Amino acid sequence: MLKRFRYYFLLSILVLWQSTALSQNRNSNTLSNSNLGKLQEYMEEFFKNSSQHYDSLIVACDHFIAFGNDTLVQSNIAGYLFNRFSTSKIMGHENVAVHIAKNYFLNQRLKWPGGECLTLLRFYTEFNENSLIGMRAPNLILSTLSGTDEDLYNSKTRYTILWFFSDNCNACEESLKELKIISERYSYLNLSIFAVYTGSSPKALQQYIQSNFGDFPDRESSHLYGVEWKFVYDPNGTSHYHRLYNVIATPRLYLLDYNKTIIGRNLNSESLDELLKSGREELSRLNSTAEEFVRGYVSLFDLSDTTQFSDAFAPLFKRLSSQNREMYNIVFYHLLEYIKRGYEPYHKRAALYIAQNFILPYKELWFDSSYITNVERFVLKTLSNSEGANFPLTEFYDSRSRKRDLNFSKNRYTFLYFYSPGCSVCKPFTEEIRRIHRLLKRRGVKVVSVYTGEDPDEFKNYEKQERFPWVNLYAGLGRQYELFDTYELDYVPQTYLIDREGRVVKKGINTIKLTEFLK
């Protein structure tokens, strides 16, 4: 409705202006300055109340030009519009100016009203037409200090900041300071910086990097605040980056998305910050949407039935990974994390299936490499803690700080359970084990409890308080992280039944099922 209203508003302006111009210039082939001035006022009023997106503006400009009553009128309208949008400070208006230049003047459809200035129009178009908003950025394959080639398209980050700079430029020095601040502020969004030195001296580039980043001995990139900076240059001048990216002065700053689509051009630090802030807000919105979607989606399937795994996850993966890398990352992150939190053993099986089939084989599609590392740890921990696997051993100590060996071979079974003194379930569970402890001993089962906290004094005091009739251990001072990284301790108490060969026979088994199994 709004688009239709704007169209008829534009149409009424043009009809009003054209009727006025025709009545005043019926016997003239020229457009008077007064009529052109009135049309400009009409157009400015329209643009002031219109969307500033370049697609909408291009359509409006085409309509304005088409309503001219002869080619001279159209030429003057098109010339005015080109000047208006080519000199605008609003990002995306370059798209409109290039459209007018290529579709009305450079193809000789209309005569350029500026006479000899047509050369400047050609220059403007040639230096802007390849790097407009919404376009895929032209690829650059440039040299590094170590002599290898670096490909812009090889960057797999969510955002790539393309920065052209020189070593004798005060504005570049200020731009660099601001880029460091911005890259630190938004590093979690997964950024990389492709820094193109516009000079040709490797020595000058080396000195520039050393003075701003420290030692940089024959490396191709440097990391700062978790953001990779790749420094490149074009010693032979064969890449034509000046023309492709309108680099007629430095610094020149572009922002590219993961597809290398240009989403920001000719940026300053403030506009770059605003774009990344907008990206952060959009990412937050997508995460909220995905989290809600995953809860509803998972409820459609019976995850206790492993035959449903493929039907549940394969079509979703195929659609998202092929259409939208961002949404694939977000949805499968929430899918894995949501299912991992489930209490039932089949939740773990489903999570393992997702990780092994739809995440780890496609590492190149993920923006956050640290999350891939976490998924690898999850898979390794899940497999090593599963029934039939060898129990993953780590060091354990008693209350006297003596290292203790579990010695599985000396007993038919070892029943190991992890606890926390602050756990409301652990206390009654301990009492249940105490009640059947003699029965377990008769059946050849050794009981070992393991404290999961990190306070040695709490461990010792709790042992005195409980007077365990079995071995009570802990991981040692400062080793709680290793404990949680090795064993599945998302919930306590967690239990393992281990045979004399050190294999996990049962995991997460309660006292009732334990006594039934031993029968």
N, C-alpha and C positions, 0 to 999 in steps of 0.2 A: 504494500500500500504506500509506504514511504517513497519507494523508488518511483512508483507511478506518479505520485504527487510532484516529485522533483522534475520528472520528465515533462509534465504538463506546465509546470512553472517555467522551465527553460523554454518550452515551446511558446508560451504566451509572451515571454520577454522578446523572443526573436521576431514573432509576428508583429508585436507593437513597434519594435525598432525598425523592422523592414518597411512597414507601411509608412512610418514617419520619414525614413530615408528616401523612399520612392517618391513621396509627395513633394519633398524638398529638392530632389535631384532628378526629376523626370527627364530633363533635357541635358543631363550631364553624365559623362562616363566615369567621373571621378568621385571618390568618397570624400566628403568635406570633413575637415578637422572636427567640426562641431558634432557631426553625426558619429564619427568614430569615437569621439569622447563620450557621447551618450551610450554607445554600445559597450564601451569599456566599463562604464559605470554599471550597466545592467549585468555584464559578465562578472564583475567583482562582487556584486551583491549575491549573485548565484553561487559563486565559489565560496564566499564567506559562510553560506548556510548549507554547504554540501559536504559530503564525505571527502576526506583528503586522500583516500586510497587511490593510487594511480590508475587502476582499472576503471573506476567510476569517472575520474577526471578525463581520461582519454576518450571515453564515450561522449562526455559532455562537449569536449573540444571538437570532436568530429561533427556533432550536431550544430555547434555554433558556426563552424566553417562552411558546412553544407548549406546553411540558410542564407549565405551571401548571395546577392542577386546577380553578380557576375564575377569573373575570375579576379578582377582587380580588387573587389570588395573582399573576396575570399582570401586573397593574398595578404591584404592588410590585417584581416582578422587572424590569420594563421601566424603572421609575423609578430603581432602583438602577443599572442598566446605563447609562442616560442620564447620570446624575451621574458615574459612573465615567469614561466616555469624553469627556464634555464638559469635564471638569477635567484630563484627561490632558495631559502635556507631550509626548507622542509624536505626531509629525506623521502625519496620516492618521486619527487617532482621531476627529477632528471628523466625518469621513464617517459613522462608526458612530453618533455621537450624533444627527446630523441625520436619519439613516435611522430611528432609533427614534422621534424626535419626530414626524416626518411620517407614519410608518406605524402608529403606535399611539396617539398622544395628540392631535395637531392635527386628525386626521380623526375624532376621538371614538370610535375603536374601543375604547379603554380610557380610564378616568377617571384623570386626572393625580393622583397621590397627594399632591402638594404644595399643593393648594388654590389659593390666590390667586397662587401663584408660576407659574401657567400663562403669565402675561404675560411673565415672564422667559424661559420656554421658547420662546415665539413670537419674542421679540426675538433670542435666540441663533440660532434657525433662520433667520430672515430675514437676519441679518447674516453667516451662514456658508454658506448653501445655494448661493450662486452662484459661490463661489471655492474649491471643495474640490479636494484632490489628485486628479489624473486628469481633471479637467474642462478644457474649453477656457476660457481666461480671458475674462471679459466684455470686449468692446472698449471702449476709451476714446478719444474724440475731444476733445482739449482744446486750449486756446489757448496760443500761444507769445508771447514778449515782442514779437515783430514783428507780432502780430495775426493770424497765419495759424493754421489748424487742424493739429494733429499727431495722426495716427492710430496707435494702438498696434499695430494689425495690419500697418502698413506696414513695420515692422521686419523685415528679412530675415536677421537674424543667427541663428547656431546657438542662442544663448541670449540671452534678454532678462531683465535684472534690473529688476523693477518696484519702485520705491522711493518711498514716501510720506514726506514730511518737512515740517517747519515751520521758520521762521527763528528762533524763540525757544525752541529745544528743545536742552538740553545733550546729551541722549541722541542726538539727530540729528547733532550735531557729531561725536560719537564714532563714530557709524555712518558718517558721510561719510569720516572718516579711514581707517576699516577698508575701506570700499568702494574707495577709491583704491588701497590696497595689494593687495586681492584682484583688482581689475580689471587691475592691472599684472602680477600673477602669472599670470593665466589669459587674457591678452589674445589669445594665439595660438589659443584655442578659438573665437574670433569672437564677442565679446560686444557688447552695447549696453545702455545704462542709460536707462530711461524714468523720469525723476525728476519726480514729481508734487508740486508745492508745495500744501500744504493751506490756505494763506492766500488772500487775494483781492487783495492789493496788488501791482501790477506793479513799483512802485518798490522795495518791500521785496525782491521776488524778484531784481530787477536788482542791488541792493546785495549780496545774499547770494551771487550767482554771482560778482560782481566780487571779493569778499573771499576767495572760495575758489578761483576759477579765473582771476582776472585780468580784463582788459578783455573785454567781451562785448557789443559795440555792435550791438544789434538783430539778433543772429543767433539761429537756431533751435536750434543745437546747438554743442557744443564737443568737441574730441578731447583725450583724455589717455591716454598710453601706448597709442595705437592703438585706444582704445575710445571710441565715440561716446556722449556724454551729451546727452540731449534733455530740456530743462527745459520743463515745461508747468504750467498751472494752470487752475482752473475759476472764473473771476470771477463767473459768474452762478449757480453751484451747480446746474446742470442735468444733470450727468452721473451723479449719485447714486453716486459712487465710494465714499462712506463705507459705504453699505449693501452695495454689490456686493463690496467687498473688506474688510469688517469693519474699517474705519479709524476706530476709536474712540479711538485714541491713536497718536502717532508716536514713533519711526519704525516703519513697517510695510514688510516686505520679502518679495517673492515672486520665484521663479525660474521662468521659462517656457522651454519648448523652442521649436524653430523653427516648430512648428505652433501655438504659443501655448497649448499644454497646460501646466497648472500642475503642476510637479514639485517645488516647494517653496513653503511658505506660512508666514507668521509666523516668518520665519527671523531668527537672529542671525548675526553674522559667522562664528562657528565652524561652524554648520550649513550656511551658504552655501558656505564653503570646502570642507567635506566633500562636498557635492553636486557641486561643480565638479571636485574631485579624482576622484570616482567617474566623472564624465563623461570626464575625461582618460584614465582607465584603460580605460574602455569603448571610447573612440576608438582607443586604442593596440591593443586586442584586435581591433577590427574591421579596422584597417589590416593587421595581421598575417594575418588570415584572408583579406582581399581580395588581398593580395600573392601568397599561395599559390594562391588560386583563379585569378588571372589567368594565372599560368604554365601551369597545366593547361588552362585554357580556350583560350588562344591556340594551343596545340599541336594542337587539334582541327581547325584550318583551315589551308589552304595560302594564305598571305598573298601569295605570288608571283602568285596568280591574283586579279586585281582584281574579278572577278565574284563572288567569295566575300565581299567586304567587307560588303555589305548583310546577307547571311545571318548573318554573324559578329557584327555589332554592333547592328543595328536591333532585333531582339527583346530583347536584353539591355537596351538603353536604354529601350525601351517599358515593360518590366516594372519596372525600378528607378526610373525617373523618376516613374512614376505611383503607386508603392507606398511608396517610402522614399527621400526626398531625401538623407538622410545616406549611405545605401549607394550611391546613384547617384554622389555626389561622390567617395566613397572608391574605388569600383571603377573609374570612368572616369579618375580620376587615375592609379591604378596601371597601368591599361591603356595609357594614352598614354605614360607614362614608361617602361614596360617595352618597348614596341614601338620607341620612339624610340632606345633603346640598341642596337638591332639593327645589324649591319654591312652588310647588303645594301640596295641602293637601294629594294627593295620595302617594306622596313621603314619607310623615310621616307614612302613613298606611303601606306601604311596609317595611319601616325600622322597625316599631314596629313588624311586622310579622316575620322578620328575627331574631330580638332580642329574641322574645318569643318562637320561634320554633327551632332555630338552634344555639343559643348561650347560653342562660341562662339554658336550660335543660342539657347542657353538660359542666358545669363549670370545671369538672375534666380534660377536654381536653385542657384547656387554661393555657398557661405558666404564663401570667400576670394577677394575681388576682386583681390588681388595675383597670385593664380595665373592668373586670367583674363588679366591683363596679360602674364604670362609666356607663356601660350598664344598670345596675339595676336602677340607678338614671334617666337615659334617659327614661326608660319604665315608671317609677313612675311619672316622670314629664309629659310625653306625655299623660298618662291616666288621670292624675289629671287636665290637661289643655284641655282635649278634650270636644267637645260639649256634653252636658248632665251631665257632672261631676260637683260636687260642686267646685266653684271657690276657688283655694288654697289661703288662707289668710296669709298675713304677716303684719308686722307693717309698717305704713306709717306716715309721719310727714309733717307739713306745713312749710312755710318759717320762722315761729317764733319758730320752733322746738317743736310745740305742736303735740302730738299724735292724729291722726284723725281716726275715725271709718267710714267705708264706708257706713254703714246703708242701705243695699240693700232693706230692707222691706219697706222703706218710699217712694219708687218710683216704677213705673211700670217696668222700666228697668234702669240699670246703664251702660253707655257706657264708658268703661275704655280704654285709649290708652297710650302706653309707647312711649317716645320720647327721642331724644338726640339733644342738640343744634347744634352739628356739623353735623347732618344728613341732606343731601341735599333734601331728600324727606319729612322729618318731617315738615319743614317750610311751604311748600304749603299745606300739609295735614292739618296742624293747621288752615290755612286760610279757607280751605273747611269746617272744623267743625264750625269755627266762622260764616261762611255764613249761615249754617243751624241750628245754635244753638237755635234760637227762635222756629223753627219748632220742634226741638227735645223736648224742654221744653213743648210745647203744647201737644205732644204725650206722655208725662209722662216719658221722658228720662233724667236722670241726667248725665252730662258729668264730668269725672274726668281724668285729665292728670297726668302722673307719669314720673318724670325725672329719667333716667337710669344711670346718671353719678355718680361720687363720690366726687365732689367738691361743698360743700355747698354754697360757694360764687357765683359760676357759676349758681347754681340753683336759688339763690335769684335775681341775676342781670338779668337773663333771664326772670324771672317772672315779674320784673319791666318793662323790655323792651316790653314784649308781652301784658301785662295787660289782662291776661286771664279773660274772663267773667264766668269762672267755677272754681271749686276746683283744685288746682295744688299741688301735693304732691311729696315726695321722700322717699327713704327707710331709710334715716338716715345716719349719719356719720359712715363710716367703715362697712356698711352693704350691699354694692353693690354685693358682692359674693352671699349673701343669696337671693338677688333679682333675679339674673340670674340662681341660682340653683332652684328657685321655679317656675319661669315663662319661657315660651318659647320666648326668646328674641334674637334669632340668627339674626333676622332682625327687624329693627324698621323703621317706626312705626308699633307696634303690637297692635291689637285691640281685645277687648272682649266685648260682649254684655251679660249682666247678668240680670236674672229676680229677682223678689222680694224674691224668696226662696234661692237666692245665687247660682243658677245653671247657667252654661255657656250655653247660647242659641246659640250664634254665635262667631266664633273666626276668626281673620284675615279678618274681613268684612270691605269693604270700604264705603265711604259716599253714593255712588249711591245705592249699595245693601242694605245699612242700611235704607235709605228712602223708598225703595221699600218694604222691610220687614215690616216696620211700617205701611204701608198702609193696 
